[in-house]
Amino acid sequence: MKFDPSSSYLFVYGTLCRTSPASQFYRIAQYCEWVGEGIMQGRLFQVDVYPGAVESSQSSDKVLGEVYLLRDVASEIGRDTSELQ
């Protein structure tokens, strides 16, 4: 799949990855299409019981994950995009 800058992409890590042993991917599956594996220059930190990711200026800080192309959810469910914000 070729990258399309006019499309919206989602980077996920941890249990939202389809390859995770404790995958929660089913929660987002209907809204996206798998593009490939991805790496984010960032760091993970603990937010309550879930990890959070933030960008990092350190090139050695990497978060491994997956990239998904987001479908046009608003038109799929018959709502105007402004209702989703």
N, C-alpha and C positions, 0 to 999 in steps of 0.2 A: 504494500500500500504506500503510495506517495504522500508525503506531508502536504497538507493543504492549509496555508496560513489563514484562510477565511473560515475554517472549521474550528470547533471547540474540542479540546482534548482534556483528559483527566489523568493525572498521575496518582496511582495508589500504591500502598506498601502494606506489609503485614497481612492481617487476615482478610483484607479486601482483595488481595491477589487471588486469582483463580487457582494458582498452584500451591497455596498455603494449605498445610495439613488441617488447619481449623478454619478453612475458608468461609468467609461471609459474602463471597462474590455474588451469590444469588440475590442479594439486596440491591445490587446495581446492574445486574446482567441485562435486564430489559431496556435499559436506557443507554447502552453503549456497545461498541464493537471493539474487540481486542486488536491492537495495532502491533504491540511487541513489548519486549522487556525494555526497561528504562533505568536511568541513573539520575538522581538529583544531587546537586552539590548542596548538601545540607547536613543537619544533625538531628538526631532523635532525642526527645526528652519525655519524661513521664508526666502525663496529664491525667490525674485521677488514676483510673485503671487502664487507660489507653495511652499509647505513645503518640506524641505530636512531632511534627517535622517543621523545622525552620531553616531558611537559607543560611548558608555559611560562606564566609569569604575565604576559608581554608580549602584549598584544592584537594586536600587529603580527606575531607569530610564527605562521605558518600552515603546516600540512602538508595538501596536497591528496590526496584518495584516494577510495575507494569504500566503501560500507556494505553488508554482507550479513547476512541473517537466517540464523542457524545452525539447521540441522535437528537433530532429536533423534537424534544419531549413535548413542548407546548402544542405543536400541531398534531402529534400522535394522540394526545388526550383531549384535543379539541378546545383548548383554552388559549387565550391571548398570553403572550410572554409576560406581560406586566403583572398578571396574576401570580406568577411563580416567584416574583421578587419579594 
